[in-house]
Amino acid sequence: MTSRLYAQIRKNFPEFNLLPETSDTAEAAQAPAPDAAPDGTVAKPGTSEPQPTQNGASESNASQGQADAGSGASQTKSQSPEDSAEKGIRKVNGLRELIGVASGEPIFLNIECTVDAEGAREVAEIVARADSQFNPVRWMPLPVNLETFGTTGELFTRVQRAIAERAHLPDRESALLTFWVFSTWFKEVLSVAPCLLITGRPQEGETVLSTLRAFSSRPHPLAGLTSQSLKTVTWVYYPTLLISEPNLGKRMAVFLGCSTCRGYVAMGYDGGRVDHFGSKAIYLGEDLPMKSMPQNCLHINASTNPKVESQHAPPRLQEAAQSIRNQLLYYRVQNFRSVFKSDFSVTGLSPESNAIASALGKCIVDAPKIQKQLLSLLAPNSQQEMAERLDDLGTLVVGAAFSLCHTDKTQLLVGEIAHEVNRVLRDRGERLQFSAEKVGHKLKKLGLFTRRLGGAGNGLLLDHATKVLLHEMAATYGLDGLNETDENLHCPICPE
């Protein structure tokens, strides 16, 4: 029956190509290019090492006209043998059309299109999108070669300008996105992979995610974040997850926070254990969730976006994105050992911002001015985090005990610490007050164990070990510089 149907169609429509899809052809359509390396580079014939090309003279011309999600192999496949001239009219294979099912097998027609050179590129782009939609490896925007990039500063500026042009963001947001994009190319050698949180209207969030998809290392978009969707990810490629999840729950927020550090494993698709560590960007809707904030996260507000990006990016932007991906790959190849060995660290920010800045700054090699710029970019977030922590009972208790330990007292009663906590709250105009019992429970949870100090009640014995512990906790909470009194200046434990 199938053969008769094929013959009838060929007789009635001789100008069409008939492409019956079998299991073999379906698998072949989804197989990655044989010459592509796991990281997306393409080696020269007869060699295993990719070769760099000069900036602006990339060997990626075969990818011109593709979408960032397209595939060079699909473009070649879609063109007919007559497609040999640079200009003029030619015939190319268009989209496959499903016309029926025979013996359980789908029957497709491939309609030839008569187009000029520009039309051939457009048809190739459309076919590439259709053919590669269901294969995450094939629609990853990957580098196709190595291109020289100049200095780190020049490459950073080039990436930032491209992000600003695509996402229509101001300098601060585009710079932070650029730092994060650089970190995605070194996630294998980092100990912390900061999670990027994006807020704004839906179209703005989609624009930022599509921009990150053009420049991040091995991007993998996900619609929603569930345990089931994570099992569909091909983790062997060390992907960068770009997630749209406006309804992030507490459990997934905990997962995202844990996955910014190495060593946390979960069950994989095949029953094995998977470490989900890696770079992740997630669109959370118009506002940040109040109770579902992951740790080690960096926030970008996309609401400053003044206009909407076209879904069909101009060829100039596509070619520029391909060239930048090639340059970022060369930067990665040259510097991954330097990033791994880097001792770059940051102080002066909140503990969370210190960890993020240290991770992002390590990925900027031989560019101290750009690393210094990172501190000023993260300062507003750090100040907000420190302000929020000042209202936390644990911070209040540690601050009160730290301040009182610089007096001439040899012991601190829980009631005295509670009195100091309530005084600080009154000075701030707060009406909330804490009892000595509440403060005592918080001291115990913090690791400051009280004891019975005679008839006066429970408290802390201010020996040398306790004072050292209070100073260490104050530094952890960022309070060591908030109580600069004459007593602090003469304290043998406080740094000069």
C-alpha positions in Angstrom: 0.0 0.0 0.0 2.8 2.4 0.8 4.6 1.8 -2.5 1.4 2.4 -4.5 0.8 5.6 -2.6 4.3 6.8 -3.3 3.9 6.0 -7.0 0.6 7.8 -7.2 2.0 11.0 -5.6 5.1 10.9 -7.8 2.9 10.6 -10.8 0.6 13.5 -9.8 3.3 15.8 -8.4 6.6 15.1 -10.2 8.1 18.4 -9.0 8.1 17.2 -5.4 10.6 15.2 -3.5 9.0 12.4 -1.5 10.7 11.7 1.8 9.2 8.8 3.8 10.5 9.0 7.3 11.7 5.8 8.9 13.2 5.1 12.3 16.7 5.2 10.7 16.2 8.6 9.1 14.6 10.0 12.2 17.7 9.0 14.3 20.0 10.3 11.7 18.2 13.7 11.7 18.8 14.0 15.4 22.4 12.8 15.5 25.1 15.5 16.1 27.5 16.4 13.4 30.3 13.8 13.3 33.1 16.4 13.0 31.9 18.4 16.0 33.8 18.1 19.3 31.9 17.8 22.6 32.5 21.5 23.3 31.1 22.5 19.9 34.5 23.2 18.1 35.1 21.9 14.6 38.5 20.5 13.9 40.4 20.9 10.7 40.4 17.9 8.4 43.0 15.4 9.5 43.6 17.1 12.9 42.0 16.9 16.3 42.8 20.4 17.4 40.7 23.4 16.4 42.7 26.2 14.9 42.1 29.9 15.6 41.2 32.4 12.9 41.7 36.2 12.9 38.9 38.3 14.4 36.5 39.2 11.6 37.7 36.4 9.3 36.0 33.5 10.9 35.5 30.2 9.1 31.9 30.2 10.2 30.5 31.6 7.0 28.4 28.4 6.6 26.3 29.5 9.6 25.3 32.9 8.1 21.6 33.4 8.0 20.9 30.7 10.6 19.1 31.5 13.8 21.1 31.1 17.0 19.2 27.9 17.4 19.9 26.7 13.9 22.3 24.1 12.6 24.8 24.3 9.8 24.2 20.8 8.8 20.5 21.5 8.3 21.4 24.4 5.9 23.5 22.2 3.7 20.8 19.5 3.8 18.1 21.8 2.6 19.8 23.0 -0.6 19.6 21.2 -3.9 22.5 20.2 -6.1 21.8 23.2 -8.3 22.7 25.6 -5.4 26.2 26.2 -6.6 26.2 29.8 -7.8 26.7 32.8 -5.5 23.8 34.6 -7.2 20.8 33.8 -9.3 17.7 31.6 -9.1 18.0 28.1 -7.6 15.9 25.3 -6.2 16.1 24.3 -2.6 14.2 21.8 -0.5 11.7 23.4 1.8 9.7 22.2 4.8 8.5 18.6 5.0 4.7 18.3 4.9 2.9 15.3 6.5 0.3 14.0 4.1 -0.7 10.7 5.6 0.2 7.5 7.3 0.7 4.1 5.6 1.4 0.8 7.4 2.0 2.8 10.6 4.7 5.0 8.9 4.3 8.8 8.3 4.6 10.0 4.8 6.2 13.3 4.1 6.4 15.5 1.0 9.3 17.9 0.6 8.3 20.8 -1.6 11.1 22.4 -3.6 11.2 26.2 -3.6 12.5 28.4 -6.4 14.3 31.3 -4.7 17.3 33.6 -5.1 20.4 33.5 -2.9 18.8 35.5 -0.1 15.7 33.4 -0.2 17.8 30.2 0.0 19.4 31.5 3.3 15.9 32.2 4.7 14.6 28.8 3.7 17.7 27.2 5.2 17.1 29.0 8.5 13.4 27.9 8.6 14.3 24.3 7.9 17.1 24.3 10.4 14.7 25.4 13.1 12.2 22.7 12.2 14.7 19.9 11.9 16.6 20.7 15.1 13.7 21.6 17.4 13.6 18.2 19.3 17.4 17.7 19.6 18.8 20.0 22.4 22.4 19.4 21.2 21.7 20.5 17.6 19.9 23.7 18.4 22.5 24.9 20.9 24.2 28.0 19.6 27.8 26.7 19.7 31.1 28.1 18.5 32.3 26.6 15.2 36.0 27.7 15.4 38.5 29.7 17.4 38.9 33.4 16.8 41.5 35.7 18.3 39.9 38.3 20.6 42.6 40.8 21.6 42.8 41.6 25.3 40.3 40.6 28.0 39.1 44.2 28.2 38.4 44.3 24.5 36.5 41.0 24.6 34.5 42.1 27.7 33.5 45.4 26.0 32.5 43.6 22.8 30.3 41.1 24.7 28.7 43.9 26.8 27.9 46.0 23.8 26.3 43.0 22.1 24.2 42.2 25.1 23.1 45.8 25.5 22.1 46.0 21.8 20.1 42.8 22.0 18.5 43.2 25.4 18.2 47.0 25.4 19.6 47.2 29.0 21.6 50.1 30.6 25.3 49.8 31.5 25.0 48.3 35.0 22.6 45.5 34.0 24.5 44.7 30.8 27.8 44.7 32.6 26.5 42.2 35.3 25.2 40.0 32.5 28.6 40.1 30.8 30.3 39.0 34.0 27.8 36.1 34.4 28.2 35.1 30.7 32.0 34.9 31.2 31.5 32.6 34.2 29.4 30.1 32.2 32.5 29.3 30.1 34.4 28.3 33.2 31.8 26.4 35.2 33.9 23.2 35.2 36.8 24.9 37.1 34.7 27.2 39.5 33.8 26.1 43.0 30.7 28.5 43.0 28.4 29.0 40.0 26.3 32.1 40.8 22.6 31.7 39.9 21.2 34.6 37.9 17.7 35.8 38.8 15.7 37.9 36.3 12.6 39.8 37.0 10.4 42.0 34.7 7.5 41.7 32.4 7.3 38.4 30.5 8.5 39.8 27.1 11.4 41.5 28.8 12.4 38.3 30.6 12.2 36.3 27.4 14.4 38.9 25.7 17.1 38.6 28.3 17.0 34.8 28.3 17.3 34.7 24.5 20.2 37.1 24.7 22.0 34.9 27.2 21.3 31.9 24.9 23.3 33.7 22.2 26.4 34.1 24.3 26.4 31.6 27.1 28.3 28.3 27.0 26.1 25.4 25.8 22.8 27.0 26.7 19.8 24.7 27.4 16.4 26.5 27.8 13.8 24.9 30.1 10.1 25.8 30.4 9.5 25.5 34.1 11.7 23.8 36.7 10.6 20.4 38.0 12.4 17.2 39.0 11.1 15.6 35.8 12.4 18.4 33.5 15.8 18.2 35.1 16.0 14.5 34.2 15.7 15.5 30.5 18.8 17.6 30.6 22.0 16.1 29.0 24.3 16.8 31.9 27.3 15.3 30.1 27.6 18.5 28.1 27.8 20.7 31.2 24.9 22.9 30.0 24.0 26.4 31.1 20.3 26.2 32.1 18.1 29.1 31.0 14.8 28.6 32.9 11.5 30.4 32.8 9.7 29.7 36.1 7.5 32.6 37.4 6.1 30.3 40.2 9.3 29.2 41.9 8.6 27.2 45.1 10.6 26.8 48.2 11.8 23.3 47.4 13.1 24.4 44.0 14.7 27.5 45.5 16.6 25.3 47.9 17.7 23.1 45.0 18.9 26.1 43.0 20.8 27.3 46.0 22.5 24.0 46.6 23.3 23.5 42.9 25.5 26.7 43.0 28.0 24.6 45.0 29.6 21.3 44.1 28.7 18.0 45.8 24.9 18.0 46.0 23.6 15.0 44.1 20.1 13.9 43.0 18.7 11.0 41.1 19.2 11.1 37.4 17.0 9.9 34.5 18.7 6.5 34.3 18.6 6.0 38.1 22.2 7.2 38.6 23.3 10.1 40.7 23.8 13.5 39.1 25.6 16.6 40.5 23.4 19.5 39.2 26.2 22.0 39.8 26.5 24.6 37.0 25.4 28.0 35.7 21.7 28.7 35.8 19.6 31.8 34.9 16.0 31.8 35.8 13.2 34.2 35.0 11.0 34.6 38.1 8.2 36.9 36.8 7.7 40.6 37.5 8.8 40.5 41.2 11.2 38.6 43.3 9.6 35.9 45.6 9.5 36.9 49.2 10.3 33.5 50.7 11.9 31.6 47.8 15.3 33.2 47.2 18.2 30.8 46.4 21.6 31.4 47.9 24.6 32.7 45.8 22.1 34.5 43.5 22.6 37.6 41.4 19.5 39.7 40.5 18.9 41.6 37.2 15.8 43.8 36.8 14.8 43.7 33.1 12.0 46.3 33.5 14.4 49.0 32.3 13.9 47.5 28.9 12.5 50.3 26.7 11.5 48.3 23.7 10.8 44.7 22.4 13.4 42.7 20.5 12.3 41.2 17.2 12.0 37.4 17.2 13.8 37.4 13.9 17.3 38.8 14.7 19.0 40.6 11.8 21.8 38.6 10.1 24.3 41.2 11.3 23.5 40.4 14.9 23.5 36.6 14.2 27.0 36.8 12.6 28.3 39.0 15.4 27.0 36.5 18.0 28.7 33.6 16.2 32.0 35.5 16.1 31.7 36.4 19.8 31.1 32.7 20.6 34.2 31.7 18.7 36.2 34.3 20.6 34.8 33.2 24.0 35.8 29.7 23.2 39.4 30.8 22.4 39.4 32.8 25.7 38.3 29.7 27.6 40.9 27.5 26.0 43.7 30.0 26.8 42.6 30.8 30.4 40.9 27.9 32.0 44.0 27.0 34.0 44.5 30.6 35.1 40.9 30.7 36.3 41.3 27.4 38.2 44.5 28.6 39.9 43.3 32.2 40.6 43.3 33.4 44.2 41.1 36.4 43.5 38.9 37.2 46.5 36.7 40.0 47.6 36.1 41.6 51.0 34.0 44.5 52.2 30.7 43.3 50.8 28.1 41.1 52.5 29.1 37.4 52.8 26.7 36.4 49.9 28.1 39.2 47.6 31.7 38.3 48.5 31.2 34.8 47.3 29.5 35.9 44.1 32.1 38.6 43.4 35.0 36.2 44.0 33.5 33.6 41.5 32.8 36.1 38.8 36.0 38.0 39.2 38.2 34.9 38.8 36.9 34.5 35.2 38.3 37.9 34.2 42.0 37.3 33.5 44.6 40.1 33.4 42.1 42.8 33.7 42.2 44.3 37.3 40.2 47.4 36.3 37.3 45.3 35.2 37.5 43.2 38.4 37.4 46.4 40.4 34.3 47.5 38.4 32.6 44.3 39.7 32.7 45.6 43.3 30.9 48.8 42.5 28.3 46.8 40.5 27.5 44.5 43.5 27.7 47.2 46.2 23.9 48.1 46.0 22.9 44.5 46.4 25.4 44.0 49.2 24.0 47.1 51.1 20.5 45.8 50.8 21.5 42.4 52.1 23.3 43.9 55.0 20.3 46.2 55.8 18.0 43.2 55.8 20.3 41.2 58.0 20.4 44.1 60.5 16.8 43.5 61.3 17.4 39.8 61.9 17.3 38.7 65.6 20.5 36.7 65.2 22.3 39.8 63.9 20.8 42.0 66.6 21.9 39.5 69.3 25.5 39.1 68.0 25.8 42.9 67.6 24.6 43.6 71.2 26.9 40.9 72.7 29.8 42.2 70.6 29.3 45.7 71.7 28.9 44.8 75.4 32.1 42.6 75.4 34.2 45.8 74.9 33.1 47.1 78.3 34.9 46.3 81.5 32.4 43.5 82.3 33.7 40.0 83.1 30.3 38.4 82.3 27.2 39.2 80.3 23.7 38.4 81.5 21.1 37.4 79.0 18.9 40.1 80.3 21.6 42.7 79.6 21.9 41.5 76.0 18.1 41.6 75.6 18.1 45.2 77.0 20.8 46.2 74.4 18.9 44.6 71.6 15.6 46.4 72.5 17.5 49.7 72.9 18.9 49.4 69.3 15.3 48.6 68.0 13.9 51.7 69.8 16.6 53.9 68.4 15.6 52.7 64.9 12.0 53.6 65.7 10.9 49.9 65.9 8.1 49.0 68.3 9.1 45.3 68.4 10.7 44.1 71.6 12.3 40.8 72.5 12.2 39.0 75.9 15.3 37.7 77.7 14.0 34.1 77.1 13.8 34.7 73.3 17.3 36.2 73.3 18.6 33.2 75.3 17.2 30.7 72.8 18.7 32.6 69.9 22.1 32.7 71.7 22.0 28.9 72.0 21.1 28.4 68.3 24.1 30.7 67.4 26.5 28.5 69.4 26.8 30.9 72.3 25.9 28.7 75.2 25.0 30.4 78.4 25.5 29.2 81.9 24.1 29.9 85.3 25.9 33.0 86.7 24.7 33.0 90.4 21.5 34.5 91.4 21.5 37.0 88.6 20.5 34.4 86.0 22.0 32.9 82.9 24.7 34.6 80.8 28.1 34.4 79.1 31.4 34.3 80.9 33.6 36.8 79.1 36.8 34.9 79.1 39.3 35.2 76.2 37.9 32.3 74.3 34.3 33.8 74.4 35.6 37.2 73.3 37.4 35.7 70.4 34.3 33.8 69.3 32.2 37.0 69.5 34.7 38.8 67.3 34.6 36.0 64.7 30.8 36.0 64.7 30.7 39.7 64.4 33.0 39.6 61.3 30.8 36.9 59.8 27.7 39.0 60.2 29.6 42.1 58.9 29.3 43.9 62.3 33.0 44.2 63.1 33.1 47.8 61.8 29.8 49.0 63.1 30.7 49.7 66.7 33.9 51.8 66.5 34.1 53.1 70.1 37.1 54.0 72.3 36.8 50.6 73.9 37.1 48.9 70.4 40.2 50.9 69.6 42.0 49.5 72.7 40.7 45.9 72.3 43.6 43.5 71.8 41.4 41.2 69.7 40.0 43.8 67.3 42.1 44.4 64.1 43.9 47.7 64.0 
